Amino acid sequence: MISTLIPHSPLWRQEDREFAQLSRESKAVNEFSSDFVYEKIFQVRFQRKKKSTHIDREMGASSSTEQVSSEQREAETLAASTGALPVLQKSFSRLSNPETRAIPLKSLQMECFSIAFDDAMRESPHVLDYFLQLLDHLGPSIAEVYFMSEKGGIGWVEFLRGYTKCCGRMSASMSLGALMRVFSVMTVKVGIPSKLQFESDDADCKISGSLRPNELLGLLWICWIMTWSSRISKFSNGKLNLDLPDINNLVLSAVVSCAEVGNDLNKWDCDITKLELQLPAGKIHTWALNTVPNLADCFVQFVHVRLQKTATSESEMEASSSSISDVSPTKSCDTHLLTCGSAWAISLSLRSTIGQEILRVCFPSNEEGSEEILLYRSSVHGKGLNRFWSNVEGYHGPMLMLIASSGNSEGTINSRRWIIGALTQQGFENKDMFYGSSGNLYAISPVFHSFSHSGKEKNFVYSHLHPAGRVYEPHPKPVGIAFGGTLGNERIFVDEDFATVTIRHHAVDKTYQHGSLIPEQGFLPVEAHILDVEVWGLGGRTAKEVQLSHQKREQLFTEQRRKVDLKTFASWDDSPEKMMMDMMADPNRVTREDR
């Protein structure tokens, strides 16, 4: 039997009180059990309780639920609502000092949120001299703004509150405000006075002030680096090369939307770093929510993945890194119409898994690179609707079609190259009417704009080939590919030879939102020469495998139709050779018709 404990003894500690409580519970449950069984059950329960108490104390919690403060309970509840509380517990356990039970501020600044890289290669022709210095202050700025530090470091409650302020359940507007607050502190640390002003420390406070175009370029590059880092942090611990894409089309989009520039701005050849304009913070906020609503998610994912990385053991990290050898941004897509900067901009406009598929152009893995999801390119596979159809037929998944053009039939406006795009949620079908369930139109270069579904009509896609039988049609339907508008008045129409593209004013279209697809677009239709066309498959590996099986089956049927088995004919008179010879000998000979 277990010895009796004296409650008034000086050796009576917290563990002893728990021991006695479990003893009373065990006796109540096992009053008819033998002493041996009772003692074994009690020992197992006590060991479980003791292990749970040790974990709670390691996290900074008390062994008794009565001693947990309301602040800690509230912070843990908010963190648990995001589903990241177990990860935060492991991260805090690895980063904190066992003696002080707090995380040193320097560990959070330098080890957790700082980005290490060897070189910064820039795809963009416009460079910021202070950008690398700005990047060095990313980790210290995040820790300073959102993780309140006491004398001994950052405690458990402050750690949870900081995570909730960055990654908690909040609106896109509040997340964007958190991102702009961090960027404001970064610019001040570099020595550049920040003109952004925040009314209070609340997440939903009003933001006033302004940003210059070059400062906005730096903010967007920081978001790109956060996206890049979030994808590679799971697979690498070392320094990697850093590629900065050309995102001038995004900056020009903000300039056109937020500033009254008129016709003085040369959108075709504009140096962002030399624009002396002030973009109001409120208008930038509205532009980001409408054009790139996922921009703030770059910051949220960065903080979460970085803390998740600290909670991952080295053995798990090595196992993950063995599957991917190179996850840095690629340069292979620079020769395509869909560059890294354009792919990232499109992904920011989509709140679905399609955005992650588009990012494979920027971050291809060993399993599937950018060339695997490129279904058709006119400069490689040939121009024309038939060549296009032979490469996209059988692909049942989202597709992104890009069209590059230069000039128009009259040669009066738009004499420089521009790129537009259309995103479909399903594969192309040979129909003489519009179809589809959803989609987006894009003005990609030189100015980026996104036009989603307006909700009025559903004329998303039109793709029609010549009828196989070549029958007479009194009112033939147009042959080609179109997006938006109506038959005969399509918003975008590509002819069957892929020679010209016609773009009409948004007034003819009730399917997609209004806006200009090309700079200086007037009310009259613009007919321009096509330079190149690309189609990217965004349905993942499953859609690609289904298409490959479809193509193999069609190829097998084609080969079977080309072969003629003479054994199937009963005699020489029924063979096709006999018929051809008779026609060549006397084509006007009257033959008896069998009835």
Helices and strands as residue ranges (DSSP letters): H 14-29, H 35-58, G 65-67, H 70-81, H 85-95, H 105-106, I 107-112, E 117-122, H 131-136, H 138-146, H 156-167, H 172-190, E 197-198, E 207-208, E 210-211, H 213-232, E 240-244, H 248-258, G 272-274, E 279-280, H 281-291, H 295-310, H 314-321, G 332-335, H 340-348, H 354-358, G 359-361, H 370-373, E 374-377, H 378-381, H 385-392, E 399-406, E 417-424, E 439-445, E 449-451, E 462-464, E 480-486, E 489-495, E 500-503, G 506-508, E 526-537, H 540-562, G 566-568, G 572-574, H 576-585
